Amino acid sequence: MTRKPLRPRRLIIDPDTVYMWTVLHKHSGEQGRWRDCRTVLSLRREGTTPRLNIVFRPGGGWIIADGYYESGSVGDSERNWLNLHEPGVIRRFADQVTARGLMPSRPGTAEIDGWPLFVAITGSRVGGA
């Protein structure tokens, strides 16, 4: 049975902490003239509406899947890679978000740059981090 790609997945941290998450690749513009290419990891606590979009944009040594790499992969020029379709990787991001108090508490969507979290998880030194 195949999973529907846009359907949120559950990540159970403990009985009282469950996250819903999705990974999307987004562009602006039109076919052949895409702009603002980005990979977005969306997290929210189950049963709540506040959402955190963790956004990865390419450039300056940062790499995202764009047809040449495995879908949902984000990495750096030092060959550090994370696959955002793996629950264990999402757990590491959820832990970072929790430790830093980044999860929004009000309805709506907050957006943050994902690369500082990537650095914390992988130890990357790209981009002056």
C-alpha positions as CSV (number, residue, x, y, z in Angstrom):
1,M,0.0,0.0,0.0
2,T,1.5,3.3,-1.1
3,R,1.4,6.4,1.2
4,K,-0.2,9.6,-0.1
5,P,2.6,12.1,-0.4
6,L,0.7,15.2,0.8
7,R,-1.0,13.4,3.7
8,P,0.6,14.4,7.1
9,R,2.6,11.7,8.9
10,R,2.6,11.1,12.6
11,L,5.7,11.2,14.8
12,I,5.1,10.0,18.3
13,I,7.6,11.4,20.8
14,D,5.7,10.2,23.9
15,P,2.0,9.7,24.7
16,D,1.5,13.4,25.2
17,T,3.7,14.7,22.3
18,V,2.7,13.8,18.8
19,Y,3.8,15.8,15.8
20,M,2.2,15.8,12.3
21,W,4.7,16.4,9.5
22,T,4.9,16.8,5.7
23,V,7.8,17.5,3.3
24,L,7.2,19.5,0.2
25,H,9.3,20.8,-2.7
26,K,8.0,24.2,-3.8
27,H,8.7,26.7,-6.6
28,S,7.5,30.0,-7.7
29,G,7.1,30.9,-11.4
30,E,6.2,28.6,-14.3
31,Q,7.5,25.4,-15.9
32,G,11.0,26.0,-17.1
33,R,11.3,29.3,-15.3
34,W,11.1,28.2,-11.7
35,R,12.2,30.7,-9.0
36,D,12.6,30.4,-5.2
37,C,13.1,26.7,-5.2
38,R,12.9,25.3,-1.7
39,T,12.2,22.2,0.4
40,V,9.8,22.7,3.3
41,L,9.4,20.5,6.4
42,S,6.1,21.4,8.0
43,L,5.6,20.5,11.7
44,R,2.6,20.9,14.0
45,R,1.5,19.3,17.2
46,E,-1.4,16.9,16.7
47,G,-4.7,18.4,17.5
48,T,-3.5,22.0,17.2
49,T,-3.4,24.5,14.4
50,P,-0.1,26.4,14.9
51,R,2.3,25.2,12.2
52,L,6.1,25.7,11.8
53,N,7.5,25.6,8.3
54,I,11.2,24.8,8.3
55,V,12.5,26.1,4.9
56,F,15.6,25.0,3.1
57,R,16.8,27.1,0.1
58,P,19.9,26.3,-2.0
59,G,22.9,28.4,-2.2
60,G,26.2,29.2,-0.4
61,G,27.1,25.6,-0.1
62,W,23.6,24.4,0.8
63,I,22.0,21.9,-1.5
64,I,18.4,20.6,-1.8
65,A,16.8,17.9,-3.9
66,D,16.0,19.4,-7.3
67,G,15.8,16.4,-9.6
68,Y,19.5,15.5,-9.2
69,Y,19.2,14.2,-5.6
70,E,16.8,12.0,-3.7
71,S,13.5,13.7,-3.1
72,G,13.4,15.3,0.4
73,S,17.2,15.4,0.7
74,V,18.9,18.4,2.1
75,G,22.7,18.7,2.4
76,D,25.8,20.7,2.2
77,S,29.0,20.9,0.1
78,E,30.8,18.9,2.9
79,R,28.6,15.9,2.0
80,N,26.4,16.0,5.1
81,W,23.0,14.9,4.0
82,L,19.6,14.4,5.7
83,N,16.6,12.7,4.2
84,L,13.4,14.5,5.4
85,H,11.3,11.5,4.6
86,E,12.9,9.5,7.5
87,P,11.0,9.7,10.8
88,G,14.3,9.5,12.8
89,V,15.5,12.6,11.0
90,I,12.3,14.4,11.7
91,R,12.6,13.4,15.4
92,R,16.0,15.2,15.5
93,F,14.4,18.4,14.0
94,A,11.5,18.1,16.4
95,D,14.0,17.9,19.3
96,Q,15.8,21.0,18.1
97,V,12.6,22.9,17.6
98,T,11.5,22.0,21.1
99,A,14.9,22.8,22.7
100,R,14.9,26.2,21.0
101,G,11.3,27.0,21.8
102,L,10.5,27.6,18.1
103,M,7.1,25.9,17.9
104,P,4.5,28.7,17.5
105,S,1.7,28.8,20.1
106,R,-0.8,30.9,18.2
107,P,-2.9,29.8,15.2
108,G,-1.2,30.4,11.8
109,T,2.1,29.4,10.2
110,A,5.5,30.5,11.3
111,E,8.5,30.1,8.9
112,I,12.1,29.7,9.8
113,D,15.4,29.0,8.0
114,G,16.2,25.3,8.3
115,W,19.9,25.5,7.9
116,P,20.8,26.5,11.5
117,L,18.9,23.4,12.6
118,F,20.7,21.3,10.0
119,V,24.0,22.6,11.4
120,A,23.0,21.7,14.9
121,I,22.1,18.1,13.8
122,T,25.0,17.4,11.5
123,G,27.8,19.7,12.7
124,S,28.1,21.2,9.2
125,R,30.5,24.1,8.9
126,V,29.1,25.5,5.6
127,G,28.0,29.1,5.4
128,G,30.2,30.3,8.2
129,A,28.2,28.3,10.7
